[in-house]
């Protein structure tokens, strides 16, 4: 069955939340490429996400948040994370944080690691859905090994029979992937360079009298 395509507006986002609550998969625009998402609470939802992408199950999935306040319910929040989130969220920064020991997350989400990747994207659609549903597991809308989809048409071509609904927000913005910063250590580490420059991260931490990232 081919996915339904709806406009990325208030009505479309409400329809997307209904599909997610029913355990379905959606595609939605983000601040870079399109992503596919599932309800974090859906039984077997993360596994279905991997199946749709034909992606190895040992790779963790990032959670997109409505705002930084949602992070506290999932992860420990060291000073460096608070400073970087204040400076660069919403935006192209993913923070890798220790999971809260009192919060059970699917092992498929985290790749069986004690950490979780969190980001507040600079796009209203995933933020609105996360505000209505909770933190949203999202990965790029493509079959693993194929180019990342930049439009509803490309998503249909790659994933149309594997997902339930596509929020069509027009062509994706593109641009570099998010910068990934490991905040599980006292002196943070940049795991992937991307949208937020390493110099900007170092300057932000320096201003807050916190250790700059390791080289």
C-alpha positions as CSV (number, residue, x, y, z in Angstrom):
1,X,0.0,0.0,0.0
2,X,1.4,3.4,-1.1
3,X,1.8,6.1,1.6
4,X,-0.7,8.9,1.7
5,X,0.8,12.3,0.9
6,X,-0.6,15.4,2.8
7,X,0.5,19.0,3.1
8,X,2.8,19.9,5.9
9,X,0.4,22.2,7.7
10,X,-1.6,22.0,10.9
11,X,-4.1,19.5,9.6
12,X,-1.4,17.4,8.0
13,X,0.6,17.3,11.3
14,X,-2.5,16.3,13.2
15,X,-3.0,13.4,10.7
16,X,0.7,12.5,11.2
17,X,0.2,12.3,15.0
18,X,-2.8,10.0,14.5
19,X,-0.8,7.7,12.3
20,X,2.1,7.6,14.7
21,X,-0.2,6.9,17.7
22,X,-1.6,4.0,15.8
23,X,1.9,2.6,15.4
24,X,2.5,3.7,11.8
25,X,5.5,5.3,10.1
26,X,5.6,8.8,8.7
27,X,8.0,10.8,6.6
28,X,8.4,14.5,7.5
29,X,10.6,17.5,6.5
30,X,13.4,18.5,8.8
31,X,15.9,21.3,8.7
32,X,18.2,19.3,6.3
33,X,16.6,16.3,4.5
34,X,13.4,14.4,5.0
35,X,13.2,11.9,7.9
36,X,11.1,8.9,8.8
37,X,9.7,8.7,12.2
38,X,7.8,6.5,14.6
39,X,6.1,6.9,18.0
40,X,8.7,6.1,20.7
41,X,6.0,4.3,22.6
42,X,4.9,2.0,19.7
43,X,5.6,-1.6,20.3
44,X,8.2,-2.8,17.8
45,X,8.2,0.7,16.2
46,X,12.0,1.1,16.1
47,X,12.4,-2.3,14.5
48,X,9.9,-1.3,11.9
49,X,11.9,1.9,11.2
50,X,15.0,-0.2,10.6
51,X,13.0,-2.6,8.4
52,X,11.7,0.2,6.2
53,X,15.2,1.6,5.7
54,X,16.9,-1.9,5.5
55,X,19.3,-0.5,8.0
56,X,21.6,-2.5,10.4
57,X,20.0,-2.8,13.8
58,X,23.1,-1.9,15.7
59,X,23.0,1.8,14.8
60,X,21.4,4.1,17.2
61,X,18.5,6.5,16.3
62,X,18.5,10.2,17.3
63,X,15.4,11.6,19.1
64,X,14.1,15.0,17.8
65,X,12.7,17.2,20.5
66,X,10.1,20.0,20.7
67,X,12.5,21.9,23.0
68,X,15.3,21.5,25.4
69,X,12.9,20.8,28.3
70,X,12.1,17.4,26.8
71,X,15.7,16.3,27.3
72,X,15.4,16.2,31.1
73,X,13.0,13.3,30.9
74,X,15.4,11.1,28.9
75,X,19.0,12.0,29.8
76,X,21.4,13.4,32.3
77,X,22.1,17.0,31.6
78,X,25.7,18.1,32.3
79,X,26.7,21.8,32.3
80,X,28.3,21.6,28.8
81,X,25.0,20.2,27.4
82,X,23.0,23.0,28.9
83,X,25.3,25.7,27.5
84,X,25.5,24.2,24.0
85,X,21.7,23.6,23.9
86,X,21.1,27.2,24.9
87,X,23.4,28.5,22.2
88,X,22.6,26.2,19.3
89,X,19.1,24.7,19.7
90,X,17.0,24.8,17.6
91,X,19.7,24.0,15.1
92,X,22.2,21.5,13.6
93,X,23.6,20.2,16.9
94,X,23.1,16.6,18.2
95,X,24.1,16.0,21.8
96,X,25.1,12.5,22.9
97,X,24.2,12.2,26.6
98,X,24.1,9.5,29.3
99,X,20.6,7.9,29.5
100,X,18.8,8.5,32.8
101,X,19.1,5.2,34.7
102,X,15.4,5.5,35.8
103,X,14.1,5.8,32.2
104,X,13.7,2.7,30.1
105,X,14.4,3.2,26.4
106,X,14.2,0.5,23.7
107,X,17.5,-1.1,23.2
108,X,16.9,-0.9,19.4
109,X,16.8,2.9,19.7
110,X,20.1,3.2,21.4
111,X,22.0,0.3,19.7
112,X,22.2,-1.2,23.2
113,X,24.4,1.7,24.4
114,X,23.9,3.6,27.7
115,X,23.8,6.9,25.7
116,X,21.1,8.7,23.6
117,X,21.4,11.3,20.9
118,X,19.1,14.3,21.2
119,X,18.5,17.3,18.9
120,X,16.0,20.2,18.6
121,X,15.7,20.8,14.9
122,X,15.3,24.2,13.2
123,X,12.1,23.2,11.5
124,X,8.5,23.6,12.9
125,X,7.2,20.3,11.7
126,X,9.2,17.8,13.8
127,X,9.0,20.2,16.7
128,X,5.2,20.4,16.5
129,X,4.9,16.7,16.3
130,X,7.3,16.1,19.2
131,X,5.3,18.7,21.2
132,X,2.1,16.7,20.7
133,X,3.5,13.2,20.9
134,X,6.8,13.3,22.8
135,X,10.4,12.9,21.7
136,X,10.4,11.5,18.2
137,X,12.8,8.8,16.8
138,X,13.8,10.0,13.4
139,X,16.3,8.8,10.8
140,X,16.8,10.0,7.2
141,X,14.1,9.0,4.7
142,X,16.0,6.7,2.4
143,X,16.8,3.1,2.0
144,X,20.3,2.5,3.5
145,X,22.9,3.0,0.8
146,X,20.7,5.2,-1.4
147,X,20.7,9.0,-1.6
148,X,18.8,10.8,1.1
149,X,15.3,11.8,-0.1
150,X,14.8,15.5,-0.7
151,X,11.1,15.5,-1.7
152,X,7.9,13.6,-1.3
153,X,8.3,12.2,-4.8
154,X,11.7,10.8,-3.9
155,X,10.4,9.3,-0.7
156,X,7.6,7.6,-2.6
157,X,10.1,6.1,-5.0
158,X,12.2,4.7,-2.3
159,X,9.9,4.0,0.6
160,X,6.3,4.5,-0.6
161,X,5.1,1.0,0.3
162,X,7.0,0.9,3.7
163,X,5.5,3.9,5.4
164,X,2.0,5.2,6.0
165,X,2.0,8.9,5.5
166,X,4.3,11.6,4.0
167,X,4.1,15.3,5.2
168,X,4.9,17.2,2.0
169,X,6.8,20.4,2.9
170,X,8.3,20.9,-0.6
171,X,11.9,20.3,-1.5
172,X,14.2,19.8,1.5
173,X,16.7,22.6,2.5
174,X,19.7,20.3,2.3
175,X,23.0,21.5,3.8
176,X,25.4,19.8,6.1
177,X,24.3,17.2,8.7
178,X,24.3,18.1,12.3
179,X,27.4,18.4,14.3
180,X,27.5,15.6,16.9
181,X,29.0,16.3,20.3
182,X,29.7,13.7,23.0
183,X,28.6,15.2,26.4
184,X,29.2,12.0,28.4
185,X,32.7,13.2,29.3
186,X,33.8,16.2,31.2
187,X,35.8,17.5,28.2
188,X,33.3,17.1,25.4
189,X,34.3,15.5,22.1
190,X,33.2,16.4,18.6
191,X,32.2,13.1,17.1
192,X,31.1,14.5,13.7
193,X,31.8,17.9,12.2
194,X,28.8,19.4,10.5
195,X,26.4,22.4,10.6
196,X,27.8,24.0,13.8
197,X,31.5,24.8,13.5
198,X,33.9,23.4,16.0
199,X,35.3,26.8,16.6
200,X,31.8,28.1,17.6
201,X,31.4,25.2,20.0
202,X,34.8,25.8,21.6
203,X,34.1,29.6,21.9
204,X,30.7,28.9,23.6
205,X,32.2,26.5,26.1
206,X,35.2,28.9,26.8
207,X,32.8,31.8,27.5
208,X,31.0,29.6,30.0
209,X,34.4,28.7,31.7
210,X,34.0,25.1,30.6
211,X,36.7,22.9,29.0
212,X,36.9,23.2,25.2
213,X,36.4,20.1,23.1
214,X,39.2,17.6,22.7
215,X,41.0,17.8,19.3
